Amino acid sequence: MNWKATLPCTRAMAEMLHEDDDWLEQFENLPTLVADELEAFNDAKWSIQAYFNAKPGKHDIALLETRLGTKAQLEKLPDVDWLTLSQQSIAPVEAGRFYVHTSTNKGAVPKHARTFLIEAGQAFGTGGHETTSGCLAMIDRMASAGHRFHHIADIGTGTGLLAFAALHLWPRASVTASDIDPVSIDVTHDNAAANAVPLGRKQGQVALFVATGTDHPAINARAPYDLLIANILAGPLVELAPSFASVIAEGGSLILAGLLNTQAQTVVAAYRRNGFVLVERKDNGDWPCLRLVKRRRYGHRRPIRASGRTSQPPGDFGTW
């Protein structure tokens, strides 16, 4: 991608773009669109980055500006192989018993480590970001402390790394991995083959689904889960609190990441209202990893109703 056009917008505008395929067909040079939340929990402060593989013409720029009602800022990007460059700049990650690397940075693998080859590419979740490594360290501590899980879900799986790691720790579990973006599921499928992770819907396998949050018949049919991992963004995490509560068993564990320190209080409050209690928090720089447990209910209580959906637009990746 050699050119980028950036346009300010609202969250509603960003979501509208991803839902209108007919509009995209009008482009002479079809761009890749990426939505970006500029300020946490501020739906008025978003932007769209449109990446082009050649300099866009006036027609394509006019399509963007007319659709969003804002002025595009166009810039030429350096002519480099971004994928190779990003792979070379990523250091291998050691978190608990896990060692995550790309094909260009394997380095010296620690003895007895479970290695994962996760290339930098179109989906997030190489392990290099503090949110992913924090989740890896969290589930490793839980396994070391004797926690046992049989039905596990990784919502917003990205590259599949967290689902793969969970299956390694609890090899007899049934693992469900989903993502809002079909590209992520394709990448996860390839990564499973590269790391000898069995795919399927049986015990000891990872089942893959394209889904918005938990909004998929199979995800709900495989519930309740005794462990659910969600490394996405703070906004979708808040929206999904009732949905997660509806698919997690009483006494089940929930691991949340992808939020900033400044967002933790809001996220925890949303889950407290839906029957969860915070039992552990580990900060990795500005990025906390939260472990919550769903309270057990005694006596009659109105069941939680949830749509299972989130307004997080496709391409707005959270797992990285």
C-alpha positions in Angstrom: 0.0 0.0 0.0 1.8 3.2 -1.2 -0.8 5.9 -0.4 -3.0 6.7 2.6 -6.0 9.0 2.9 -7.1 9.9 6.4 -10.5 11.4 7.1 -12.1 12.3 10.5 -15.5 10.8 11.2 -17.8 9.5 13.8 -18.2 5.9 14.9 -21.6 5.7 13.2 -20.0 6.8 9.9 -17.2 4.2 10.3 -19.7 1.4 10.8 -21.8 2.6 7.8 -18.8 2.3 5.5 -18.2 -1.4 6.4 -21.9 -2.2 5.8 -22.2 -0.7 2.3 -20.6 -3.0 -0.2 -22.4 -1.3 -3.1 -20.6 1.9 -2.3 -17.2 0.2 -2.4 -17.8 -1.0 -5.9 -17.7 2.6 -7.2 -14.0 2.9 -6.6 -11.6 2.8 -9.5 -8.8 1.8 -7.1 -10.4 -0.2 -4.3 -8.8 0.9 -0.9 -8.4 -1.0 2.3 -10.3 0.8 5.0 -9.3 0.9 8.6 -11.4 2.4 11.4 -9.6 4.0 14.3 -11.0 5.1 17.7 -9.1 8.4 18.4 -10.5 8.9 21.9 -11.7 6.1 24.2 -15.5 6.1 24.6 -15.9 9.2 22.3 -18.0 8.2 19.4 -17.5 11.6 17.7 -13.7 11.2 17.6 -13.0 8.4 15.0 -11.1 8.4 11.7 -10.9 6.3 8.6 -7.6 5.5 6.9 -8.0 4.4 3.3 -4.9 2.6 2.0 -4.3 2.5 -1.8 -1.7 0.6 -3.8 -1.4 3.5 -6.2 -2.0 7.2 -6.0 -5.8 7.6 -5.8 -7.5 9.8 -8.4 -9.9 12.6 -7.8 -12.9 10.3 -8.3 -11.8 8.0 -5.4 -11.0 10.9 -3.1 -14.3 12.5 -3.9 -16.1 9.3 -3.0 -14.5 9.3 0.4 -15.0 13.0 1.1 -18.7 12.9 0.0 -19.5 9.8 2.0 -18.0 11.1 5.2 -18.6 14.8 4.7 -15.0 15.6 5.7 -11.7 16.5 3.9 -9.2 13.8 3.2 -5.5 14.2 4.1 -3.5 12.4 1.5 0.1 11.2 2.1 2.5 9.0 0.2 3.9 6.1 2.2 7.5 4.9 1.8 7.9 2.2 -0.8 8.9 -0.7 1.5 7.8 -4.2 2.3 5.8 -3.4 5.4 5.2 -7.1 6.3 8.9 -8.0 6.2 9.8 -4.8 8.0 7.3 -5.5 10.8 8.4 -9.0 11.2 12.0 -7.9 11.5 11.1 -5.4 14.2 9.2 -7.8 16.3 11.2 -9.5 19.1 10.2 -13.0 20.2 8.0 -13.0 23.2 8.3 -15.2 26.3 5.2 -15.2 28.6 5.0 -18.0 31.2 5.8 -21.3 29.5 5.1 -19.8 26.0 7.6 -18.6 23.5 6.1 -16.8 20.4 8.1 -15.9 17.4 8.0 -15.2 13.6 10.0 -17.0 11.0 12.6 -14.2 11.1 13.2 -13.9 14.8 13.1 -17.3 16.4 16.3 -16.8 18.4 17.2 -19.2 21.3 14.2 -21.0 22.5 14.1 -21.6 26.3 14.2 -25.2 27.4 10.8 -26.8 27.8 8.9 -23.8 26.3 5.9 -24.3 24.2 6.7 -22.4 21.0 4.2 -20.9 18.6 5.1 -19.6 15.1 2.9 -16.6 14.5 3.8 -14.5 11.5 3.0 -10.8 11.4 0.3 -10.3 8.8 -3.4 -9.3 8.3 -4.6 -10.3 11.8 -3.5 -9.2 15.2 -2.2 -11.5 17.9 1.5 -12.1 17.4 2.1 -12.0 21.1 4.3 -8.9 20.9 1.7 -6.5 22.3 1.3 -6.2 26.1 -2.3 -7.3 25.9 -1.6 -10.6 24.3 1.4 -11.4 26.3 -0.5 -10.4 29.5 -3.3 -12.9 28.6 -0.7 -15.7 28.0 0.9 -15.0 31.3 -2.5 -14.9 33.1 -3.7 -18.3 31.8 -0.2 -19.8 32.5 -0.5 -18.7 36.1 -4.0 -20.1 36.3 -2.8 -23.5 35.0 0.1 -23.5 37.4 -2.3 -22.8 40.3 -4.3 -25.9 39.5 -7.3 -24.4 37.6 -9.0 -26.8 35.2 -11.3 -25.9 32.4 -13.3 -28.0 30.0 -15.2 -25.5 27.8 -13.1 -22.5 26.7 -14.0 -19.6 24.4 -11.6 -17.0 22.8 -13.8 -14.2 21.5 -11.9 -11.9 19.1 -9.2 -14.5 18.5 -7.1 -12.6 15.9 -4.4 -15.0 15.0 -5.7 -17.8 17.2 -2.7 -17.6 19.6 -4.7 -17.4 22.8 -7.0 -20.3 21.8 -3.9 -22.4 20.9 -2.3 -21.6 24.2 -5.4 -22.5 26.2 -5.7 -25.9 24.4 -2.0 -26.6 25.2 -2.7 -25.9 28.9 -6.0 -27.9 29.0 -5.6 -30.4 26.1 -8.9 -32.2 27.0 -11.0 -29.1 26.7 -13.3 -28.1 23.9 -12.1 -24.7 22.6 -14.2 -22.2 20.6 -12.4 -19.4 18.8 -14.3 -16.6 17.0 -13.6 -13.2 15.4 -15.7 -10.5 13.8 -13.3 -10.5 10.7 -13.3 -13.4 8.3 -9.6 -12.7 7.5 -8.7 -13.4 11.1 -10.3 -16.8 10.9 -8.5 -17.6 7.7 -5.2 -16.6 9.4 -6.1 -18.7 12.5 -6.7 -21.7 10.2 -3.3 -21.3 8.6 -1.6 -20.8 12.0 -3.2 -23.9 13.4 -1.6 -25.9 10.6 1.8 -24.3 11.2 1.7 -25.1 14.9 0.1 -28.6 14.7 -3.1 -27.4 16.6 -6.1 -29.7 15.8 -9.2 -28.0 14.5 -12.7 -29.3 14.9 -15.7 -29.3 17.2 -14.6 -32.2 19.4 -12.9 -32.4 22.7 -9.2 -31.5 22.3 -9.8 -29.4 19.2 -10.3 -25.7 18.4 -13.6 -24.8 16.6 -13.5 -21.6 14.4 -16.4 -19.3 13.8 -16.8 -15.8 12.1 -19.1 -14.0 14.5 -19.9 -10.6 16.0 -19.2 -11.1 19.6 -21.1 -14.2 20.7 -23.8 -13.8 18.0 -23.5 -17.3 16.4 -25.8 -20.3 16.9 -22.8 -22.7 17.4 -21.1 -20.4 20.0 -24.3 -20.3 22.1 -24.9 -24.0 21.6 -21.4 -24.8 22.9 -22.1 -22.8 26.0 -21.8 -22.6 29.0 -18.1 -21.9 29.1 -16.0 -22.2 32.2 -13.3 -19.9 30.8 -13.8 -17.1 28.3 -10.9 -14.9 27.0 -11.6 -11.6 25.2 -8.6 -9.5 24.1 -10.4 -6.8 22.1 -11.2 -3.1 22.8 -12.7 -1.4 25.8 -15.9 -0.2 24.0 -16.9 -3.7 22.7 -16.0 -5.3 26.0 -18.5 -3.0 27.8 -21.1 -3.7 25.2 -20.6 -7.5 25.4 -20.8 -7.7 29.2 -24.4 -9.0 29.2 -23.6 -11.4 26.3 -20.6 -12.9 28.1 -22.6 -13.2 31.3 -25.2 -15.3 29.3 -22.7 -17.8 28.0 -20.4 -18.2 31.0 -21.2 -20.8 33.7 -21.7 -19.7 37.3 -18.3 -19.8 38.9 -16.7 -19.5 35.5 -13.6 -17.3 34.7 -13.4 -14.4 32.4 -10.1 -12.8 31.2 -10.3 -9.4 29.6 -7.6 -7.4 27.9 -7.2 -4.8 25.2 -8.2 -1.9 27.5 -6.0 0.9 28.9 -5.5 1.6 32.6 -7.7 4.6 32.3 -10.6 2.4 31.0 -10.3 -0.4 33.5 -12.8 1.1 36.1 -15.5 1.5 33.4 -15.0 -2.1 32.1 -15.0 -3.6 35.6 -18.2 -1.7 36.5 -20.0 -3.0 33.4 -19.2 -6.6 34.4 -19.9 -6.1 38.1 -23.5 -5.1 37.0 -23.7 -8.4 35.1 -22.7 -10.6 38.0 -18.9 -10.7 37.9 -16.4 -10.0 40.6 -12.8 -8.9 39.9 -10.3 -11.4 41.4 -7.0 -10.4 39.8 -5.5 -7.6 37.8 -2.0 -7.5 36.3 -0.8 -4.4 34.6 1.8 -4.6 31.8 2.7 -1.0 31.1 -0.5 0.9 30.3 -2.3 -2.3 29.5 -4.1 -4.2 32.3 -5.2 -7.8 32.1 -8.3 -8.5 34.2 -9.5 -11.9 35.6 -13.1 -12.0 36.8 -15.3 -14.7 38.1 -19.1 -15.0 37.6 -20.9 -15.1 40.9 -22.9 -18.2 41.8 -26.7 -17.4 42.1 -28.9 -18.8 44.8 -32.6 -18.7 44.6 -34.8 -17.2 41.9 -33.3 -14.4 39.8 -34.3 -13.0 36.4 -32.1 -14.4 33.7 -29.8 -12.0 31.8 -31.0 -11.3 28.2 -28.3 -10.3 25.7 -28.1 -10.0 21.9 -24.6 -11.4 21.7 -23.6 -8.6 19.3 -21.3 -5.7 19.4 -21.2 -2.6 17.2 -17.4 -3.0 16.7 -17.0 -2.7 12.9 -15.2 -5.4 10.9 -11.5 -4.5 10.6 -11.5 -2.7 13.9 -9.2 -5.4 15.4 -8.6 -5.7 19.1 -6.5 -8.8 19.5 -2.9 -7.9 18.8 
